[in-house]
Amino acid sequence: MDHASPATLPAAILGRCPRCGQGSLFDGYLTVAKACRVCHLDYAMFDPGDGPAVFGILIIGFLVAGSALYVEVAYSPPYWVHAAIWLPLIVILTFSVLRFLKGLLLVLQYKNQAREGRLEE
């Protein structure tokens, strides 16, 4: 592991290369680039799988469901108010958190040298 590599959180938040901190991890919003344009680190070894979506569902679901239950018990608004509040909030939170979570898992895979599990033969 390169000890001069950038800090994990800033690299994840900015979507930067985990080795040099300069190149982008992404081609577009969620598509992982093939390699870093600066240090040429091959991103083919990274595979976050469904991890970002699962963490996003758990975190956002907890926040929104808890908030919706609180609002229902405290204020008892009509159902259209719930729809007007929570549906846009779910969409906004999902799109704002998903890229960060994907970047975080990619950077952590690099920092911890995580690889696909293999059984010994």
Secondary structure, 3 states (H helix, E strand, C coil): CCCCCCCHHHHHHHCECCCCCCCECECCCCCECCECCCCCCEHHHCCCCCHHHHHHHHHHHHHHHHHHHHHHHHHCCCHHHHHHHHHHHHHHHHHHHHHHHHHHHHHHHHHCCCCCCCCCC
